[in-house]
Amino acid sequence: MTESDQQETRGKGVRVREVVAGLPTYIAGKPALPNAYKVSSNENPFPPLPSVVQRIAEAAADINRYPDPACTALRGTLSTFLGVDPSSLALSTGSVSMLQHLVSTVAGEGDEVMYAWRSFEAYPIIVGVAGATAVQVPLTEDLRHDLVAMADAVTERTRLIIVCSPNNPTGTTTTSTEFEAFMRRVPEHVLVILDEAYVEFVADQQAVSGSQEFSRYPNLVVLRTFSKAYGLAGLRVGYAMLPPALAPQVAKAVTPFGVNSLAQAAAMASLEEPAKRELDQRVVELQFERARVEHALADQGWPVTPSQGNFVFLALGDKSQDFADHCNRGGLVVRAYGADGVRITIDTPAANDRAISLCREWRAFSKAARII
Ligand SMILES: *Cc1c(COP(=O)(O)O)cnc(C)c1O
């Protein structure tokens, strides 16, 4: 018996909630082999700024102490940066844990939580663990949220609706007009979460902006993260802008001392000048690379879904896994989504060049095989 077999047998006697036993495991992006590029987790390819690393090192001198559980300094800085009162801000160990806290605050057995599909793979798992019922509303044909269908699908049992803009993995955004029309239709006792993990990469002026919408609704939470544009994925820090009346309730569900002192220091340092400006400049470079990749793929004849995130999505249908295998063999670790498509993170110019050339090869093979 191997060690993991033994563990498996050992765990067998313990009764686990059926909803948990039936859930899929969250699959993280595969680590890349040497000489391969890992473009499967939407990470920021830039190494941390020296000024941020310096502040982490300074904060390390105090790690015998618990971190500030209220993240007071970081909350104050964010409050100024966003123009939102500190009482409407809550920090968490990545925005995924805040999402988990919010779901468990508002929904349990017998309640419905709605989200678009395909969207972020953590949603079904978080909703399932809470014991709530997931209601998945299909994306439109052009891979966007169908907010009309989502408003139509609200029932007596709906407690929470998650809107992901830009949507992971399709890169599409919800417009502010669509969002406003949607919010007018959603009853005020239903919480809406706008997941903006990629908002810093948005260039489209029509796209919804959580910081602008936030103060207009008593039932809107906006989720953001330092993992993507700010390049702090390894430290785990995200936040919510949330209605002040909801904040104390969510606080009960939050793990105490979750956001560690190094993460708090790094996030603070990232919001100060000149670090903030340098980080913004990196986002501009990634946006430039995104446009370059999209143009190159369009030139090759790909039907590219225009993306506002730090990734592109290729709707390859049942060819998704074959294409992902082709990329893996070519030293590019991408992420396939069943029979829907493949997501490729925008990375360094060299990684993006490899993506472009693997896509070109695939088109050539497919043409030769008369698949397209
Ligand atoms: C990456 C991502 C997050 C954020 O994850 P963290 O926990 O903050 O690292 C949240 N939502 C979506 C849709 C994401 O893709």
The ligand as an SDF file (V2000), in Angstrom:
LIG
                    3D

 15 15  0  0  0  0  0  0  0  0999 V2000
   -7.7330   34.8950   -9.6870 C   0  0  0  0  0  0  0  0  0  0  0  0
   -9.1670   35.1330   -9.3840 C   0  0  0  0  0  0  0  0  0  0  0  0
   -9.5760   35.5640   -8.1220 C   0  0  0  0  0  0  0  0  0  0  0  0
   -8.6240   35.9650   -7.0570 C   0  0  0  0  0  0  0  0  0  0  0  0
   -7.9430   35.0510   -6.4140 O   0  0  0  0  0  0  0  0  0  0  0  0
   -7.1340   35.4250   -5.1020 P   0  0  0  0  0  0  0  0  0  0  0  0
   -7.7610   34.5440   -4.0700 O   0  0  0  0  0  0  0  0  0  0  0  0
   -7.3490   36.8640   -4.7670 O   0  0  0  0  0  0  0  0  0  0  0  0
   -5.7370   35.1030   -5.4310 O   0  0  0  0  0  0  0  0  0  0  0  0
  -10.9040   35.8380   -7.9060 C   0  0  0  0  0  0  0  0  0  0  0  0
  -11.8000   35.6970   -8.8780 N   0  0  0  0  0  0  0  0  0  0  0  0
  -11.4480   35.3110  -10.0990 C   0  0  0  0  0  0  0  0  0  0  0  0
  -12.4860   35.2220  -11.1550 C   0  0  0  0  0  0  0  0  0  0  0  0
  -10.1250   34.9990  -10.3910 C   0  0  0  0  0  0  0  0  0  0  0  0
   -9.7920   34.5830  -11.6170 O   0  0  0  0  0  0  0  0  0  0  0  0
  1  2  1  0
  2  3  1  0
  2 14  2  0
  3  4  1  0
  3 10  2  0
  4  5  1  0
  5  6  1  0
  6  7  2  0
  6  8  1  0
  6  9  1  0
 10 11  1  0
 11 12  2  0
 12 13  1  0
 12 14  1  0
 14 15  1  0
M  END
$$$$
